[in-house]
Amino acid sequence: MRSEPFSRRAMAMVLAVLVLLAGCTRGEAPAPSTPPRPSADPAIVQTATGAVRGVVASDHRRFDGIPYAAPPVGPLRWQPPAPAPTWQGVRDATHTGPRCVQDSSDLEMGRRMSEDCLTLNVWTPPPSERKRAVMVWIHGGAFINGSSGIYDSRWLASRGDIVVVTLNYRLGALGFLAHPALGAPGAVGNYGLADQQAALRWVHDNIENFGGDPDAVTIAGESAGGMSVCDHLVAPGSEGLFRAALIQSGPCQAQVALPEAQRISIDYARGAGCDDLRTVADCLRGLPAAKLRKPLWYYHIGDDALSGPVTGTRALPVDPMTAIAEGQAAKVPVAIGTNRDEFTLFVAMQYLRLKKPFAPAQYPQLLSQTFGRAAAEVAIHYPLTRYEGSVALAYSAAVTDGVFACVADRMAEGLARKDSVYAYEFNDRGAPAPEALRTLPFPVGASHSLELRYLFDMGGAPALSPDQQELSNEMIDAWSQFVRDGHPGDDWPAFGGEEARLSLQPGGSRVETDFDQTHQCPFWAGLKE
């Protein structure tokens, strides 16, 4: 059974939520051998390719739009990222760089979007002689949307006392097209994943000049970013680039194997007018970037799909779920979790688009589109009567459990055999959401992406209540301590034999051990087998 809830419409809608939450915001060199002293001007930092001038506030510094690789344009399109060019003088680093080319449902209508997008942003505490641990954040968006610019990391830098790096990477067809004409067998696809690895190498080589510790890097991400973290746990090219990993709501089962990716990529190229095998590579590289905004859909269940990394390749030889189950993942501490009501966001957006609720008669069809031949069994375990007759809530619960919660449960079990695992469930069912999602005939609850508001200053959403602000502080403290020390604090036990998780909720988080029963994971494990 393969299932994945991300559709073009749904992921555009998730991006809409993130934009609403965010408002309208905005050659390798050796690392220094000794910790640098604070600059006379804390706004200026030297990198391997040139100096940058950022913004200095009382409790943090910010350096935006720093190139970590060469623009992947012209002959560098669908090539591994090349070293960033050097520059003279001091580069302005007070504005984020352009977003990578996005899906055509992009809410900003192509503004501040470019194929020349391989930049990153660095957030630091005030300068100090002491090196700080580093969190590298990989954004979500189904590998077709999103950017580094909406993740204002000043809370993590100031309160958490860590350095945070947020990065852009190639998306959609430009990031993951696996046409066999583009390279040697097994060397195609995964350009976006290679971008992330290049950014991690940049961090290793440069972060000490920003006050960071290159030997204390944690990779972290949400949704497609969480799935990327799963890939780095098993990708040969990522080995040694991080010492811990943090996975938030990552659909890590949604990989595609090379033969299928190549078939889809050939069809994609044909649709773009490049079908002559003798000239297809030149044809594709000659297309305007705007013609490549159409998403590359790799993973389908009914209407749902996403782009993303390709397994069975040099970059990603083994599927992460298989590698984790077989004990082949990197031996590093991992923090992993999901949200209590992941899929209600997607169902809510469908409701807003259709402007009418699902009828009970539609429930079998929805389950069939998502779970195929297993739909009848799923319907028995998720009957409408248990959800007050609400198709929206029953369907959301089934997909939340089968696609998010129990996938994370399997990963935690596999990873815990290698190293320490700390599991959580974000369970604030009154989490702030955009106004449109607060007028529905069913609750959105603790849905997909809503925990981000507790970690990043994303603006534009309702203010947190005092209890929610305390939860936000608790999460920032735990995430930061995990980045610093490899464990999130004494109140958060390791996953272990009891499969303990911290349920993050206002009014006091608590340890729970019944997650797998609440989300019917034994049922999903049996269905998978």
C-alpha positions as CSV (number, residue, x, y, z in Angstrom):
1,M,0.0,0.0,0.0
2,R,1.4,3.3,-1.1
3,S,-0.2,6.6,-0.1
4,E,0.7,10.2,-0.3
5,P,-1.7,13.1,0.3
6,F,0.1,15.9,-1.6
7,S,-1.6,17.2,-4.7
8,R,-0.7,20.2,-6.8
9,R,-3.8,22.0,-5.4
10,A,-3.2,20.9,-1.9
11,M,0.5,21.8,-1.8
12,A,-0.3,25.2,-3.3
13,M,-2.8,25.6,-0.5
14,V,-0.2,24.6,2.1
15,L,2.1,27.2,0.6
16,A,-0.9,29.7,0.9
17,V,-1.1,28.9,4.6
18,L,2.7,29.5,5.0
19,V,2.5,32.7,3.1
20,L,-0.4,33.9,5.2
21,L,1.4,32.9,8.3
22,A,4.5,34.7,7.0
23,G,2.7,37.8,5.8
24,C,4.5,39.4,2.9
25,T,8.0,39.0,4.3
26,R,10.7,39.1,2.8
27,G,35.2,27.1,-5.0
28,E,35.5,25.5,-1.6
29,A,38.0,26.9,0.8
30,P,39.4,25.4,4.0
31,A,37.7,26.3,7.3
32,P,39.7,28.5,9.6
33,S,41.9,26.5,11.9
34,T,41.2,28.7,15.0
35,P,38.0,30.3,16.2
36,P,37.7,33.9,14.8
37,R,37.6,36.9,17.0
38,P,34.5,39.1,16.7
39,S,34.9,41.5,13.9
40,A,35.3,45.2,14.6
41,D,32.1,45.5,12.6
42,P,29.7,42.7,13.5
43,A,27.7,43.3,10.4
44,I,30.6,42.2,8.1
45,V,31.7,38.6,7.8
46,Q,34.3,37.1,5.4
47,T,33.3,33.9,3.5
48,A,35.4,31.8,1.2
49,T,34.0,33.7,-1.8
50,G,33.9,37.2,-0.4
51,A,32.8,39.5,2.4
52,V,29.1,40.0,3.2
53,R,27.3,42.8,5.1
54,G,24.2,41.8,7.1
55,V,21.9,43.3,9.7
56,V,22.8,43.6,13.4
57,A,20.0,43.8,16.0
58,S,20.3,43.9,19.8
59,D,19.8,40.1,20.1
60,H,20.8,38.6,16.8
61,R,22.5,39.1,13.4
62,R,21.1,38.2,10.0
63,F,22.9,37.6,6.7
64,D,20.6,37.0,3.7
65,G,21.0,35.9,0.1
66,I,24.5,34.5,0.3
67,P,25.4,32.3,-2.8
68,Y,26.5,28.9,-1.8
69,A,26.8,27.6,-5.4
70,A,27.0,29.0,-8.9
71,P,23.8,29.9,-10.7
72,P,22.5,26.6,-12.2
73,V,21.7,28.1,-15.6
74,G,22.6,27.5,-19.2
75,P,25.0,24.5,-19.4
76,L,24.8,24.1,-15.6
77,R,21.1,23.4,-15.7
78,W,20.6,19.8,-14.6
79,Q,24.2,19.5,-13.4
80,P,25.5,19.1,-9.9
81,P,25.9,22.5,-8.2
82,A,29.2,24.2,-9.1
83,P,31.3,26.3,-6.7
84,A,29.9,29.9,-6.1
85,P,31.9,32.6,-7.9
86,T,34.0,35.0,-5.9
87,W,33.2,38.7,-5.6
88,Q,35.1,41.9,-4.8
89,G,34.3,44.3,-2.0
90,V,31.5,43.7,0.4
91,R,28.3,42.0,-0.8
92,D,25.0,43.3,0.5
93,A,23.4,40.5,2.6
94,T,20.3,42.4,3.9
95,H,17.7,40.8,1.6
96,T,16.9,37.2,0.9
97,G,17.7,36.0,-2.6
98,P,15.1,35.1,-5.3
99,R,13.0,32.0,-4.7
100,C,13.7,29.0,-7.0
101,V,11.4,28.6,-10.0
102,Q,8.1,27.5,-8.6
103,D,4.9,25.7,-9.6
104,S,2.6,27.8,-11.7
105,S,0.2,28.1,-8.8
106,D,2.8,30.3,-7.1
107,L,0.8,32.9,-5.1
108,E,3.3,35.6,-5.8
109,M,2.8,35.3,-9.6
110,G,6.5,34.8,-10.3
111,R,7.7,37.8,-8.5
112,R,11.2,37.5,-6.9
113,M,11.6,34.1,-8.6
114,S,14.6,33.0,-10.6
115,E,16.6,30.0,-11.8
116,D,19.6,31.8,-10.2
117,C,18.4,31.0,-6.7
118,L,21.0,28.9,-4.8
119,T,21.4,31.2,-1.8
120,L,21.2,30.8,1.9
121,N,20.5,32.9,5.0
122,V,22.4,32.8,8.3
123,W,20.9,33.9,11.7
124,T,23.3,34.2,14.6
125,P,23.2,35.2,18.3
126,P,25.4,38.3,19.1
127,P,29.1,37.7,18.4
128,S,31.0,35.8,21.0
129,E,34.3,34.0,21.5
130,R,32.3,30.8,21.9
131,K,31.3,28.7,18.9
132,R,27.6,27.9,18.7
133,A,25.9,24.7,17.4
134,V,24.2,25.1,14.0
135,M,20.8,24.1,12.7
136,V,20.4,23.9,8.9
137,W,16.7,24.2,8.0
138,I,15.3,22.7,4.7
139,H,12.0,24.1,3.7
140,G,8.9,22.2,2.7
141,G,6.5,22.5,-0.2
142,A,6.2,19.1,-2.0
143,F,9.5,19.9,-3.8
144,I,7.6,22.2,-6.1
145,N,7.1,25.3,-3.9
146,G,8.5,27.2,-1.0
147,S,11.7,29.1,-0.1
148,S,14.1,29.9,2.7
149,G,12.8,33.5,3.1
150,I,9.7,32.9,5.1
151,Y,11.5,31.2,8.0
152,D,12.5,34.1,10.3
153,S,14.8,32.4,12.7
154,R,15.6,35.1,15.2
155,W,13.8,33.4,18.1
156,L,16.0,30.3,17.7
157,A,19.1,32.4,17.4
158,S,18.4,34.7,20.3
159,R,16.5,32.5,22.8
160,G,18.0,29.2,21.6
161,D,21.6,30.5,21.4
162,I,22.3,28.6,18.1
163,V,23.2,29.6,14.6
164,V,20.4,28.9,12.0
165,V,20.9,28.5,8.3
166,T,17.9,28.4,5.9
167,L,18.5,27.5,2.3
168,N,16.9,27.5,-1.2
169,Y,17.3,24.4,-3.5
170,R,16.1,23.7,-7.0
171,L,12.5,22.5,-7.2
172,G,10.2,20.6,-9.5
173,A,11.5,19.7,-12.9
174,L,14.6,21.9,-12.5
175,G,15.5,20.1,-9.3
176,F,14.5,16.5,-9.9
177,L,14.0,15.7,-13.7
178,A,15.6,12.2,-14.3
179,H,15.7,12.1,-18.1
180,P,18.3,9.6,-19.1
181,A,19.7,12.0,-21.7
182,L,20.8,14.4,-19.0
183,G,23.6,12.3,-17.6
184,A,25.2,8.9,-17.1
185,P,23.0,6.0,-16.0
186,G,22.1,6.5,-12.4
187,A,23.5,10.0,-12.3
188,V,20.3,11.9,-13.2
189,G,17.7,13.5,-10.9
190,N,18.3,14.6,-7.4
191,Y,19.8,18.0,-8.3
192,G,17.8,19.6,-5.6
193,L,19.2,17.1,-3.1
194,A,22.7,17.8,-4.4
195,D,22.0,21.5,-3.8
196,Q,21.2,20.8,-0.1
197,Q,24.5,18.9,0.2
198,A,26.4,21.8,-1.4
199,A,24.8,24.1,1.2
200,L,25.9,21.7,4.0
201,R,29.5,21.8,2.6
202,W,29.3,25.6,2.5
203,V,28.3,25.5,6.2
204,H,31.2,23.2,7.0
205,D,33.6,25.6,5.3
206,N,32.2,29.0,6.3
207,I,30.0,28.9,9.4
208,E,32.9,29.3,11.9
209,N,33.3,32.9,10.6
210,F,29.7,33.5,11.6
211,G,30.3,32.1,15.1
212,G,29.1,28.6,14.3
213,D,30.7,25.3,15.0
214,P,31.2,23.3,11.8
215,D,31.4,20.1,13.8
216,A,28.1,20.6,15.5
217,V,25.6,20.7,12.6
218,T,22.0,19.4,12.9
219,I,19.9,19.1,9.7
220,A,16.2,19.8,10.1
221,G,13.1,20.2,7.9
222,E,9.4,20.0,7.7
223,S,7.2,18.2,5.2
224,A,9.3,17.9,2.0
225,G,12.1,19.3,4.1
226,G,11.6,16.5,6.6
227,M,11.6,14.0,3.7
228,S,14.9,15.5,2.6
229,V,16.4,14.9,6.0
230,C,15.4,11.2,5.7
231,D,17.3,11.2,2.4
232,H,20.4,12.7,3.9
233,L,20.4,10.0,6.6
234,V,21.1,7.4,3.9
235,A,22.7,9.4,1.1
236,P,26.4,8.6,0.6
237,G,27.2,12.2,-0.3
238,S,25.7,13.5,3.0
239,E,27.9,11.4,5.2
240,G,29.9,13.4,7.8
241,L,28.1,16.7,7.0
242,F,25.9,16.6,10.2
243,R,25.9,15.1,13.6
244,A,22.1,15.0,14.3
245,A,18.8,15.2,12.5
246,L,15.3,16.6,13.1
247,I,12.3,15.4,11.0
248,Q,9.0,17.3,11.2
249,S,6.0,15.8,9.4
250,G,8.1,14.1,6.8
251,P,6.4,11.7,4.3
252,C,9.6,9.7,3.9
253,Q,7.8,6.8,2.2
254,A,7.0,9.0,-0.8
255,Q,10.2,8.3,-2.9
256,V,10.2,7.2,-6.5
257,A,12.5,4.6,-8.0
258,L,14.7,5.5,-11.0
259,P,12.9,3.4,-13.7
260,E,9.6,5.1,-12.9
261,A,11.3,8.5,-12.6
262,Q,12.9,8.1,-16.0
263,R,9.6,7.1,-17.6
264,I,7.8,10.2,-16.2
265,S,10.7,12.4,-17.1
266,I,10.7,11.3,-20.7
267,D,6.9,12.0,-20.9
268,Y,7.6,15.4,-19.3
269,A,10.2,16.3,-21.8
270,R,7.9,15.2,-24.7
271,G,5.2,17.4,-23.3
272,A,7.7,20.3,-23.3
273,G,8.4,19.7,-27.0
274,C,11.7,17.8,-26.5
275,D,11.2,14.3,-27.8
276,D,14.1,13.8,-30.2
277,L,16.5,11.5,-28.3
278,R,19.5,12.9,-30.3
279,T,18.8,16.5,-29.2
280,V,16.7,16.2,-26.1
281,A,19.3,17.4,-23.6
282,D,20.1,20.5,-25.6
283,C,16.4,21.1,-26.2
284,L,15.6,20.9,-22.5
285,R,18.6,23.2,-21.5
286,G,17.5,25.7,-24.2
287,L,13.9,26.1,-22.9
288,P,13.0,29.3,-21.0
289,A,12.7,28.6,-17.3
290,A,9.1,29.7,-17.4
291,K,8.3,26.7,-19.6
292,L,9.6,24.4,-16.8
293,R,7.4,25.7,-14.0
294,K,4.9,22.9,-14.7
295,P,5.4,20.4,-11.8
296,L,7.1,17.1,-12.3
297,W,4.8,14.6,-10.7
298,Y,6.5,11.5,-9.4
299,Y,4.3,10.1,-6.6
300,H,0.6,9.7,-7.3
301,I,-2.5,8.4,-5.4
302,G,-5.6,9.5,-7.2
303,D,-5.4,13.3,-7.6
304,D,-2.5,13.6,-5.2
305,A,1.2,13.9,-6.2
306,L,4.6,15.4,-5.5
307,S,8.0,15.7,-7.0
308,G,11.2,14.8,-5.2
309,P,14.3,12.6,-4.9
310,V,14.9,9.5,-6.9
311,T,16.1,6.3,-5.4
312,G,18.2,3.6,-7.1
313,T,20.7,6.3,-8.1
314,R,24.2,7.2,-7.2
315,A,23.0,10.0,-5.0
316,L,20.4,7.9,-3.3
317,P,21.0,4.2,-3.8
318,V,18.5,2.9,-1.3
319,D,15.0,4.0,-0.4
320,P,15.2,5.7,3.1
321,M,12.4,3.6,4.6
322,T,14.1,0.4,3.5
323,A,17.5,1.6,4.7
324,I,16.1,2.7,8.1
325,A,14.4,-0.6,8.6
326,E,17.6,-2.5,7.8
327,G,19.7,-0.3,10.1
328,Q,21.6,1.4,7.2
329,A,20.9,5.0,8.2
330,A,23.5,7.3,9.7
331,K,24.2,6.7,13.3
332,V,23.2,10.0,14.8
333,P,20.6,11.2,17.3
334,V,17.3,11.9,15.7
335,A,14.3,13.9,16.8
336,I,11.1,13.0,14.9
337,G,7.5,13.9,15.1
338,T,4.2,14.7,13.4
339,N,1.1,16.8,14.1
340,R,-2.0,15.4,15.7
341,D,-4.3,16.3,12.8
342,E,-1.9,16.5,9.9
343,F,-4.4,16.0,7.0
344,T,-7.2,18.3,8.1
345,L,-5.4,21.2,6.5
346,F,-5.6,19.6,3.0
347,V,-9.3,18.6,3.5
348,A,-10.0,22.2,4.7
349,M,-8.5,23.6,1.6
350,Q,-10.6,21.3,-0.6
351,Y,-13.7,22.4,1.3
352,L,-12.9,26.0,0.6
353,R,-12.2,25.4,-3.0
354,L,-15.4,23.4,-3.6
355,K,-17.5,25.6,-1.2
356,K,-19.4,22.6,0.0
357,P,-18.8,19.7,2.4
358,F,-18.2,16.1,1.4
359,A,-21.3,14.0,1.2
360,P,-21.2,10.6,3.0
361,A,-21.5,8.9,-0.4
362,Q,-18.2,10.4,-1.4
363,Y,-16.3,8.7,1.5
364,P,-15.6,5.3,-0.3
365,Q,-14.4,7.2,-3.4
366,L,-12.0,9.3,-1.4
367,L,-10.6,6.3,0.4
368,S,-10.3,4.4,-2.9
369,Q,-8.3,7.3,-4.5
370,T,-5.9,7.3,-1.6
371,F,-5.6,3.7,-0.4
372,G,-6.6,1.7,-3.5
373,R,-7.7,-1.9,-2.9
374,A,-7.3,-1.4,0.9
375,A,-10.1,1.2,0.9
376,A,-12.7,-1.2,2.3
377,E,-10.5,-2.2,5.2
378,V,-9.7,1.4,6.0
379,A,-13.4,2.3,6.0
380,I,-14.1,-0.4,8.6
381,H,-11.3,1.0,10.9
382,Y,-12.4,4.6,10.3
383,P,-16.2,4.5,10.2
384,L,-18.1,7.7,9.8
385,T,-20.0,6.9,13.0
386,R,-16.9,7.4,15.0
387,Y,-16.5,10.9,13.6
388,E,-20.1,12.1,14.1
389,G,-20.8,11.4,10.4
390,S,-18.2,13.8,9.2
391,V,-16.5,12.7,6.0
392,A,-13.9,15.4,6.5
393,L,-12.8,14.3,9.9
394,A,-12.9,10.5,9.1
395,Y,-10.9,10.9,5.9
396,S,-8.5,13.3,7.6
397,A,-7.9,10.8,10.5
398,A,-7.3,7.9,8.1
399,V,-4.7,9.8,6.0
400,T,-3.1,11.4,9.1
401,D,-2.5,8.0,10.6
402,G,-1.6,6.0,7.5
403,V,0.6,8.5,5.7
404,F,2.1,10.6,8.5
405,A,1.8,9.2,12.1
406,C,2.5,5.5,11.5
407,V,5.2,6.2,9.0
408,A,7.0,8.3,11.7
409,D,6.3,5.5,14.2
410,R,8.1,3.0,11.9
411,M,11.0,5.3,11.3
412,A,11.4,5.9,15.1
413,E,11.5,2.2,15.7
414,G,14.1,1.6,13.0
415,L,16.3,4.6,13.9
416,A,16.2,3.8,17.7
417,R,18.1,0.6,16.9
418,K,21.1,2.7,15.8
419,D,21.1,5.8,18.2
420,S,19.0,7.9,20.4
421,V,15.6,8.9,19.1
422,Y,13.3,11.6,20.6
423,A,9.8,11.4,19.3
424,Y,7.0,14.0,19.7
425,E,3.5,14.9,18.6
426,F,2.4,18.5,18.2
427,N,-1.0,18.5,19.9
428,D,-2.2,22.0,20.2
429,R,-5.6,21.5,18.6
430,G,-6.3,25.3,18.9
431,A,-3.1,26.3,17.1
432,P,-3.5,29.7,15.3
433,A,-4.5,29.3,11.6
434,P,-5.4,31.8,8.9
435,E,-8.8,33.3,9.2
436,A,-10.2,31.3,6.3
437,L,-9.5,28.1,8.1
438,R,-11.4,29.3,11.2
439,T,-14.8,29.4,9.6
440,L,-15.2,25.7,8.6
441,P,-17.9,23.3,9.8
442,F,-15.1,21.1,11.3
443,P,-12.0,21.9,13.3
444,V,-8.6,22.1,11.7
445,G,-6.9,21.2,14.9
446,A,-3.1,20.6,15.1
447,S,-2.8,20.3,11.3
448,H,0.1,20.2,8.9
449,S,2.6,23.1,9.1
450,L,0.8,24.8,12.0
451,E,3.7,24.0,14.5
452,L,6.0,26.2,12.4
453,R,4.5,29.3,13.9
454,Y,5.8,28.2,17.3
455,L,9.4,28.0,16.1
456,F,9.8,30.8,13.5
457,D,8.5,34.3,13.5
458,M,6.1,34.0,10.5
459,G,3.9,37.0,11.2
460,G,0.5,37.5,9.8
461,A,-1.3,34.9,12.0
462,P,-3.3,35.5,15.2
463,A,-1.2,36.1,18.2
464,L,-0.4,33.1,20.5
465,S,-2.3,32.9,23.8
466,P,-0.1,33.0,27.0
467,D,-0.3,29.2,27.2
468,Q,0.6,28.9,23.5
469,Q,3.5,31.4,23.9
470,E,4.8,29.2,26.8
471,L,4.6,26.2,24.5
472,S,6.5,28.1,21.8
473,N,9.2,28.9,24.3
474,E,9.3,25.3,25.4
475,M,9.6,24.1,21.8
476,I,12.4,26.6,20.9
477,D,14.3,25.6,24.1
478,A,13.9,21.8,23.2
479,W,14.8,22.2,19.5
480,S,17.8,24.4,20.5
481,Q,19.0,22.0,23.2
482,F,18.8,19.1,20.7
483,V,20.9,21.1,18.3
484,R,23.4,21.9,21.0
485,D,23.6,18.6,22.8
486,G,21.9,15.9,20.8
487,H,19.0,15.5,23.3
488,P,16.1,17.9,23.8
489,G,16.1,18.1,27.6
490,D,15.4,16.1,30.8
491,D,11.6,16.3,30.4
492,W,11.7,14.6,27.0
493,P,12.6,10.9,27.4
494,A,14.2,8.8,24.6
495,F,11.8,6.8,22.5
496,G,13.1,3.4,23.8
497,G,11.1,0.2,24.4
498,E,8.1,2.0,25.8
499,E,7.9,4.2,22.6
500,A,7.6,7.3,24.8
501,R,6.7,10.5,23.0
502,L,6.3,14.1,24.2
503,S,2.8,15.4,23.4
504,L,3.4,19.1,22.9
505,Q,0.4,21.1,24.1
506,P,-0.5,24.3,25.9
507,G,-0.9,24.1,29.6
508,G,1.8,21.6,30.0
509,S,3.3,19.0,27.6
510,R,3.2,15.4,28.8
511,V,4.8,12.1,28.0
512,E,2.5,9.6,26.3
513,T,3.1,5.9,25.3
514,D,-0.2,5.1,23.5
515,F,0.6,6.9,20.2
516,D,0.6,3.7,18.1
517,Q,-2.8,2.7,19.5
518,T,-4.3,6.2,19.1
519,H,-3.3,6.2,15.4
520,Q,-4.1,2.6,14.8
521,C,-0.5,1.8,13.8
522,P,-0.9,-2.0,14.2
523,F,-3.7,-1.9,11.6
524,W,-1.5,0.1,9.2
525,A,1.5,-2.3,9.8
526,G,-0.7,-5.3,9.0
527,L,-2.1,-3.5,5.9
528,K,1.4,-2.8,4.7
529,E,2.4,-6.4,5.0
